[in-house]
Amino acid sequence: MCANYNDGWEPQTRLGRKVAEGEIDTMEGALNSGLPLKEPELVDQLLPGLEDEVLDINMVQRMTDSGRRVKFRCVCAIGNRDGFVGYAEGRDDQVGGAIQKAIEIAKLNIVNVPRGAGSWEDRSDRPHSLTHRTTGKAGSVEVELIPAPAGLGLAATDTVRKILELSGIENAWTKSHGNTRTTLNLAKATYNALENASQARGPRARPDEEPEVAD
């Protein structure tokens, strides 16, 4: 029996049990394990103190057989300002519920962004920028992130800047195209660019085990 963590969390997946037993003790190790990330509590265990940022809240209406139904859609990003960032949308009848759902889903979408110096002339011994150019798309919006030397800061719109700050990127040039007034697509394109950068590290390891099955 696995020990309980985080106010009663008992791991239900193979990855969760590996974390609980100490076999995997870093978020990077969990992401590289090849096992699916299905438990938000696992992220709380490996990355305590994650920050969250609500980027947008909208009211969404749709007609059903029983009449007009109203829900709130929340766009949220999370990160530890040290290489890990996640993004998600959440919907609920209440604003608070939509925010909480977005945060929980964002934890399952967390990625490890490779960071380094923004220029070969940069002598900083601390990672502060991207290691290479990366782009991401969402709807009509395309966002390009470009490494920059220390001291430049983030040449980005407010939405893009917030996501980069949560990921630990302090210096970068950015370009965006399309309908960038749509916060949803702009935020998602920025996250997709960081996700593409994380995948450029190389494919994740494939576990030599049976497929993931919850108890």
Secondary structure, 3 states (H helix, E strand, C coil): CCCCECCCECCCCHHHHHHHCCCCCCHHHHHCCCCCCCCHHHHHHHCCCCEEEEEEEEEEEEEECCEEEEEEEEEEEEECCCCEEEEEEEEECCHHHHHHHHHHHHHHCCEECCEECCCCCCCCCCCCEECCCEEEEECCEEEEEEECCCCCCEECCHHHHHHHHHHCCCCEEEEEECCCCCHHHHHHHHHHHHHHHHHCCCCCCCCCCCCCCCC
